[in-house]
Amino acid sequence: MSSLDPRVNRLHLKEGATGPVHTNSHLITWEVFHQEKRGRQHVHVGVVHASSPEMALIVAKEAFGRRGKTANLWVVKTEDVYTFQTEDEDMFETTPEKTFRDPADYKVRDRIEKFQKQQLQKV
């Protein structure tokens, strides 16, 4: 695909891979997930409108990949995202006496910082 934009040319898209874009045509809504660093989770950052997954990646890169550090982007058709109904939220309630299962209950970081302070004071 030949483009005046070198960022598009770097994607090495086959001719017609982005599909025809017609004026006043309906564009598909895509959910965008951003990964800041390899090994970290992808986080939902927003929505883009594009005619194909390839174009959605290009638009997502321009909208969400240029501000901060970016390792990867995912785009998913909004219509392919499934969720529970609001009425079903009670299924996520946990039993209060089982807080040991919640990683937020472990305060390891506080102990690490306390240990580091002690080591600095010894020096």
Phi, psi and omega in degrees: 000131181259127180220157176280347181265115182296335179293327177285320181297328180295341182283346179052050179283142176288156179303126179081006183295330181275356179075162180288138176248116181257146176294145180061023177269159180281125178263151181277144177270132182237135174274137184248131177241133187246135174245118184285322184215144178305137180094342177271164181284155173280139182238137179292127182242345179162197186228144172230163178240126181205165183273343183207166179297325179296314179294324178298320177296319179296313181294319179296320179297318179291323184277321189238349185260358185255347184278314182237188178292136182224128175259327183197157174227143172242145169234136182226134177302133180302323181293343179269000179268125180249148183214163175282158175285153180301327181293341183269011186296337181294341179291346181265356179292140180250159178284128185301328183284358179253040182291343179297344179278347182268119182298340180292342180282346180266119184260058183290322183301321178300318180293321179297314180296322178297316179297317180297320177298318179297320180293323178293324181290332179289333184281000000 
